[in-house]
Each structure stands twice: as structure tokens, then as C-alpha cells.
Amino acid sequence: MVKHRDADRFQADYQLVFENANEGIFVHDCESGAILMVNEKVVEMTGYTKAELCRLTVGDISGRSPAYSAAQALRKIHAAVAQGPQIFEWVFCDPEGKEFPVEVNLKH
């Protein structure tokens, strides 16, 4: 059994790992695609603040081609839930609309 203090320490350690990961990490709502949480690497990568990102969906920051639509992003998220991990290329846009490619490793 984990004691309360150990659980608090684990949570603090987890938060440190999450924030300092060398990869961008998004946490999404599986139904809507809303962005619930991001780490500092995502902020660095995209040019958005955490607050801005958490008001958006992945479709809002995706490339303008129909291949990167909100509907396509949601399909990918749903596939990760139903079928397991998904690895694919994607395109994001920074706040000025400049597109940049990313590799996504999506897990439920």
C-alpha cells in the first residue's frame, strides 16, 4: 500500500518528468479532441502558451490541408483508443499560421 506522502512524492516526480520531457506531450479529451494539458516542450515547439493551447483542439493547431482537419485528428485519437498506439506524420501551425511537420506517437 502506498502511503499518502509517497503518493504525493510520486505525483511531484511525475510532474517533473512530464514538464521536462524532451518530447512534446499533449493530453487530449478522447471524445472531443480538446487539449487538456501540455508540457513545456509543446509550448516551445508550437509558440502557443499553455493557456492558449488548453482553449483549443488539435484541429485548431493543425495544418490547413484537409488531410490535417479536426475530423482527421479526431479519427486518429479514436483509433488510438480502439486499436492501440498510432504513429504517423502530422502538420501543426504556429500562432502566425506557419506550418511545421511533426511525428506523432499517439497512445490511449
PyMOL commands that set and color helices and strands:
alter all, ss='L'
color gray80, all
select helices_A, chain A and resi 4-20+40-46+50-53+58-61+66-68+70-83
alter helices_A, ss='H'
color red, helices_A
select strands_A, chain A and resi 26-28+35-38+86-93+99-106
alter strands_A, ss='S'
color yellow, strands_A
deselect
rebuild
show_as cartoon
